[in-house]
Amino acid sequence: MLTIRIGNLTFASPVLTASGTFGYGDEVSDLVNVDLLGGIVTKSVTLHPREGNPPPRISETPFGMLNSIGLANVGVEKFCKEKLPKFKKMDTHVFVNIAGYAIGDYVETLERIEVEDSTISGYEINVSCPNVKKGGMQFGVDPKLTEQLTRALRDKTDKILILKLSPNVTKIEDIAQAAVAGGADMISAINTVVGMGIDIATRRPSLNTVFGGLSGPAIKPIALANIHKIYKSVSVPIIGIGGISSAKDAIEFMLAGADLVQVGTSNFINPAIGINIISELKSYCEKENIKSLHDIKGKLEYQ
């Protein structure tokens, strides 16, 4: 009842982990059986290693958190050498999240991974990070650039290509349509919402970069609205992200139009939250006599 078929992939459940909140999946192996998840999305990988933004770069907020990590990562060379081999031992789908400053960065990063590995299920392309000074965000706010980037990557791989979109745009439907026109197989949304915090004792911003990305339960209504807009505008599968911490949250996203969901900030509180949600979803289906969660996709009833 929890199995979801998308393209040539079968997901054991609709629950995946969101990029940047679960490492590369191997760090929590002693705490969580990742094979029970529908999939893992790795933290962002860039062409060259990144130290990220200077601290403070995380700040807790009511019902969420602000972050300005700045895409800190080991770079694609070390990623291919140290992380890719570990994915072969995982019995779940792995999607590598890729970020970059220019189309060439994205393409070369993807090409290096393609040469090294054939076991990953696909790529999630980050065009929506609000806490780097330049780079992916420019692609996520311009439909023409989104389509151009997607098309360039589509030419380099036959694997599933997911475009991760930002809510910090005028009309997210335009960006989604551009991604699909460029060859995206799926859309994931949303990434964090631009926000800031202030320490009244020091009168300084909570983050070194002043602005950062707000995530957690506080952004769920924004995420739901954007998912429903995307659902109404494109026909490809959709992954819902934003404030999910229970089966109820996941079901709301499916009713809004999502096929799958990603759990993000809640992983910091409980790394096994995804497994718990899967168990809750199974109980919900049994109680409501739902044979497949796909049957409730987009079944939002208007008054």
Protein Blocks (a to p, Z undefined) as FASTA:
>chain_A
ZZccehjbccfbfcdcdehilonolmmmmmpcfklpgbdcdddddfbdcebjaddfbdcd
ehiacddekopaebjklmmmmmmmmmmmpccddddddddfbfklmmmmmmmmmmmpckbg
bdcddfkbfkbfbdjklmmmmmklmmmmmmmmmmmocbdcdddddfkbfblmlmmmmmmm
nopabdcdddddddddddfklopafbfnlpacdedjklmmmmmmmmmmmmmmpcbdcdde
ehiabfklmmmmmmnopabdcdfklmmmmmmlmmmmmmmmmmmmmmnopabfklmgopac
cZZ
